[in-house]
Amino acid sequence: MNKTRKLTYTAIIAAITTACSTLVYIPLGFAKAFPIQHLANVVSAVLLGPAYAVLQAFLTSTMRNLLGTGSLFAYPGSMIGALLASILYAKTKNLELTATGEVIGTGILGAMATYPIGVLFLGQEASLFGLIPAFVASSFVGAILAYVVLKVLVRNKAIDQVLN
């Protein structure tokens, strides 16, 4: 797939994900859990690769923040999850590991990376591991949705050209 097509897919996925942010999110105090972002991260990881998956996560987080449907916590969570999922898919071509990478990247590593943002920028006193349960739950739901969508597309040979 050429760079122009990858960039176009990145923009489309980011736009759809941002539009869906007004419909599906879970408020968690000063953060918001957003399973559709995790679905988009896994799909981007499989279809586009690491650089474009991280770009999609960054664009979506930025647009969600500009529209008031996101928080600063979206950046580390989504970008780390997209990167880890992409790397795992690039190395293994295994959808299960890709979905697991999203959960570990966003749910654990991304949640831990939000601690300095909460303390330094938002003045929120939270424990280092306080957001992990919420981030894991959100990323798990999104990763499962993405896994199901991708398996259906693979079974129906709808994305064979992209994957091969």
N, C-alpha and C positions, 0 to 999 in steps of 0.2 A: 504494500500500500504506500503510495507516495505521500510526501509531507503535506501537500495541500489537502488531500483527502483526510489525513489524520487530524490536521488542524480544524477542518470543518466538522468532523465527528466530535472532536473535543468541545467545540463551541456549542454544537447542538445538544450534547449530553449535559453540559453546564447550564444551558438555558432551560432545558426540560427539568433538571433537578432544582434549579432556582424557582421555577414556576410552581413546582410541587411543594416547595417549602411553606407555602401559605396554607396548604391542605393537611399535611401530615407532619406533625412534630409533637414531642413530649416535653413539656416544661419541667425543668428540674431546678427550681430556685433561680440562681443567676446564670444557669446554662440551659441549653435546649438540646435534647436528643433528636436526631433526625435520621431515621432508618433509610430514607430514600438516598441520602448522600452516600451511605455505605454500599447500597445497591449500585449506584453510579460508579463508585470507586472500583468495585470488582469487575463490572462490565468494562470500564476503561482499561483496567489492568490487562484484561484478556484481549480486548480488541486493539488497543493502541500502544501498550508498552509503558515503561516507567516514566519517561519524561512527560508524555502527554497525559497520563493518569494523574500525576502530581499537578500539572498545569490545570487540568479539569477541576481538581479539588481546590486549588487556589482560586480559580475564577469563580467557582460556585460559592466558596466562603466569602469572597469579596462582594459578590452581588447580593448575597443574603444579608451581609452586614450593612450594605448601602440601602437595602430595602427595609431594614429593621426586623428581618425574620431570623437573623443569626446572632451569634456572639463571637467574641474574640477567641473563644475556645474551639471554634470550628477550624481554625487554621492548623494548629499542631495535630489535632485528632485526625482530621480528614487527610492531610498531606502525608503524615507518617503511615497511616493505614493504606493509602493508595500506593505509596512507595514499596512497602513490604509486600503487599499483594502482587504488585507488578513484578518485583524481583523473583518472588516464588513462582509465579506463572512462567516467566521467561526461562527460569532454570529447569522447571519440572513439567510444564504443560499440564499440570494436574489441577482441576477445578476445585477439588476439596481443599488442597493446600492453599490455593489462592484465597478462598473464602476464609480459611483459618488465619491466613496472614493479615487479612483485613481486621479480623476480630482482635488478634494480638497487637497489631500495629496501632489501631485506633483505641480499642478497649483498654489496653494496658499501657503501652508506651505513650500513646497520644494523651491519655488521661493524666499520666504522670507529668507530661510536658506542659500541661495546663496549669500546674501548681504555681510556677513563677508568674504567669500572667494574672492569675487570680489574686495573688498577694501583692505584686508590684504595681500592676496597672489598674486593677479594679478594687483594691482595698478589701478584698474578701478573705477572711480567715477561714481556710479550709485545710483539712489534713491532706498530706501528700497522696494518700490513696483514697480520698473521699469520693472522687468521681468515677473510679474504676467500675463499680457495679452498674452505674447508669450507662457509661460508655460501652461496657461489654454487652449489656442488654440491647442497646440500640444497634451496635455494630453486628451483633449476632443475628438480629431480625433482618437487617439489610443484607447481610452476607448470605443468609438462607434464601431470601427472595432472589438475589442475583444468581445463586447456584441453580435454583429451579428454572429461572428464565434461560440461563445459558444451556442447561441440559436439554430443555425443550428445543431451543434453537439448533443445538448440535444434532439432536435426534431427528429433527426435520430437515437437516442439511441446509438450514437457512444462513449459516455463517461459515460454511466450509471454506470458501475462498478467502475469507479474512483470516481464519485460523491457520491455513496451510500456506 
